[in-house]
Each structure stands twice: as structure tokens, then as C-alpha cells.
């Protein structure tokens, strides 16, 4: 990830703030995820578990894999998962997306979602290819991030760090995704869903 685009751990409280809960209510994204009737879901850029923990609560027979570049974020996720009694349904992996293959098997996930992370990726196409391998045939990718033209009062990264949705659509097309749809989910952000085409096998990275 680009260092100057990374969300600082020192501001982690913002990820669970009342303001975020007003503008990005968890239920809207979870409805999109759960519509796929998933068993295994990956949350890429999980942060403090804002989405991952309530999702695990709604998947009593499933697994949520929370991935984040900052191990301190994942420490918070594990503590909160334990407090919510969903630790057995939640796995954490500390990894920088796109730097090395993730320590997961091909086709492991029914759904992968990522919120407010895309603008941090220096090599987004490499990440999209990696995620395509992790999705089962017909599995769905959900990407959501800040719109460059969004209301600055909502917060988020500087406009110069944000990525136009048209560029993301092009990246998805060029990496073999199909069924790309623009979904209206939250104000001030774009949200895309897409289906991964089957690709060549890749070798999982070492276990975390």
C-alpha cells in the first residue's frame, strides 16, 4: 500500500464513530453480502472489525476472514470478536494486499468485500487478480470507496487520494471480472459488485 495513503492506527476510533454509523450503517453492506447466502466471506481491509464482527454474528455456521495490513487493528478485531462470542467464526490475517500471495486456498471465499481500501492500493490490478483466485466460481466481489466528488463533510481521505469509479470499472474489466454493477449503497462513496472469472491457479502464500 502507498504509505502516504494508509489510514493511521492512531485514528482507529474514527472507524467506529457515531458519524460513521450514521453515514455508513452496517446493515446496508451486510444485506448485500448476505444476499449471496455465503459460508465464507473475506473482509479485505477490515480495520477494527466494523463490518466483520456483525457479519460473523449473522453467519452462525460460517467463517469471516478479516485481513488488514496493521496487526494492531487485528488485535482489536480479536478482542471484539471474543467479547461478541464470535471468535470461532472469525479468522484474522495480517497482510499487505498485493505484496505477497495471501495464505489462503484458491476458491475459498463465496464473497469478498473491501470498504475504503481501494485508494490505498499502489497496485490495484494485482490485488484484483489475487482476489479472483480466492473467490469460488460465481463468487462475488464488492468494492466500496470514497467518491472524488463526494461531500467533504462526510470525512474520508483527501480528494487527491480518491479513485474515480470509472477507473475501477476499467480495472475490473481488464482483470477478467464480469457482471459489473454500480450499486447505490452509501452517500459520498461508490460501490461496485462483480463476478470473478476463473483464472490460472496461484500458489497461496505462507501461513500467517
N, C-alpha and C positions, 0 to 999 in steps of 0.2 A: 504494500500500500504506500501511497505517497505520504511521506512523513508529515508534510505541512497540511495535509487534509485529514489526518487522523483525529478522531474525537478524543479529547483528553480525559483520562480516568478521573482527574480531579473534579470534573463537572458531571460525574455519573448520576448525581441526584436529579439532573435535568431530564434524564431518561425515564424517570418515574414521576415527574412533576404533575401537579394538578392541571397545568396548562396543556401538557401533552395529552392527558386523559380527556380533556375537553375536545381537542382538535384531532386526536388520533385514538378514538376509543377502540379498545382491544377487540371487541366483538365483531367489528366490521371485517377485519382481516381474518379472524378465526372462522367466520362464516364462509369466506372464500376458500380457505384451506379445507375445512371440514366437508364442503360440498363434494370433494373428491373421494370421500369415505376412506381416508388414508389409514394405514397402520404405522408407517414410519415416515417421519417428517424431519427435514433438516432446516434449522434456523441459522442462516449464514449472517454473521454479524449480530449475534444475539444480545450483546450488551449485558444489561443486568437481568435479562430474562423477562422483560416487559411482555413479550408475546409468548415466549417458550413455556413459562410456568403455567399460565392459564390454559394454554393448549394442552399441556400434559394432564391437567385436571380433567379435560374433556376427552382424553384418549385412555380410558382405563385399561385397555388391552393393547395399547400401542407404545411407541417409543418416539421421543423427541430428542434429536441430536443438536445440541447448541454449540455452535462454533464461533469463536471470537479470537482476535489477534492478541488481546490483552488477558493474560491469566488472572489478573486481579478482578476483571469483570466476571470471569467464570467462577472465581471463589464466591462472589456474591450470588451467582446463579445457584450454586450447590447449596449454600446456606438457606436460600429462599425455597429451594425445592424440598429440602429437608423439613423446613417449617410448614410447608404446604402438604407434606406427606406424599410427594410425588417423586422422590429421589430415585425410586426403582424404575421409573418411566422416563428418566432424563439422563442422557449421556452428554458429557462436555468434552470438547476437543479444542486445545489452544493451537491455532494455526493461522498463518497469514495466507489469505486466499490468493491463489495464483503463483505462490512462491515455490511450493512443492506439492506433489500429489497428496491429497488427503488420505489418512489411514482408514479408508472405508472401501467396501467391495462395490464393484460395478452393479448398478441396478438396485441398490439398497433402498432408495427412497421413492415413495409414492408422490410426494410433494416436496419441493424446496422453495423456501421463501427468503427474501432478503429485503430489509427495510432500512432506508437511509444509509446504505453502504456503497452503492454503485459509484458515487462520486469520489470515493476514496481509492478506487482500484486503478493502479497505473497500467495494468494490462487486462482490461475487462474481457477481451475476446478469449484469452487463455482461461479465465475463470468460467466463462460461459461454456467452453468446451469441457472443462473438468466437471461441471455440474450436469452436463448432458450425459456423461458416463455414469454418474451416480443415480440418475433417475431410471426407474424401470421403464419398459416400453409403454408409451402412452402417459407416462408421468408428467406432472405439470410444474413449471417454474413460474413463480410470482415475484416480480421485481417492483419495488416502490421506492421512489426517492424524490428529493426536493426539485420542484419546477423552477427553472431560472426566472420565470416571470411571476412567481408566487408572491404572496403578500409577505414583506419582510417582517411584519409584526408577529408572524407565526413563529419566528426564530429560524433555526437551521444554519447551514454554512453560508459563507459569502456567495453572492450570485456568481462570481467568477469561478467558484469551485463546482457549481452545479452543472448537470449534463442535460441537454435538451432531449426530450423523449424521442424525437426523430432519429437522433444518433444511436439511441439504444435499440430502436426497432431495426435499424440497419445492421447493427452488430449481431442481433439475434438472427436475422436472415442469413448473414454471412457465416454464421456458425451452425447453420442447419436446423434451426428451430422453425416450427410451423404453427399454424393456428394462432398467430399473434393477435392479441386483443387488448385494446386500451380500455381500462376499467375505471370508472369514477368511484374512488374509494374515500379519499380524504382531500380536504381543501388545501391547496398550496403544494400538492405533490402529484406526480404522475404514477400510475400503477399499470403494469403490463402483465399479462399472463401468456404463456407459450408452452408448446409441447415439444419435447426434445426428440429429435430424430436419432435413430440408433447409429452409433459410430463405432470406430475401432476400439478394441479392448485397450484399457490402460492399466498400468501396474499401480496398485494402491501404495501410498507412502508407508513408512514405518509406523508402527503403533505408537500412539501418543502416550 
